[in-house]
């Protein structure tokens, strides 16, 4: 059974920082592209950032320069460091893996990030 468990969300003031973590049980972790998505109230879920097997990140424009995605293959954890947070970053953040090995996508339960102005 594949499980993705996010942690690290919370309430922060605008301009502040948070680091999200996603512990993944999927094996082999190192061969999977990992991603973070978010969903704000009343909006569709959107991709925030992804990181490939080689550790190369890819960011959506709206988080470039503010967010950093990284992975620790030994611990099977993917991180999302968020800085210079804005109220519009308020959303539930989800960890995702789209596995060709398993033929499906897996999601975590989500962690709430709230940025106050």
Secondary structure, DSSP 8 states (H G I E B T S, - for coil): ---EEEE--EEEETT--EEEEEEE--SSGGGS-EEEEEE-TTS--EEEEEE-TT--EEE-GGGTTTEEEEEETTTTEEEEEE-S--GGG-EEEEEEEEETTTTEEEE---EEEEEE-
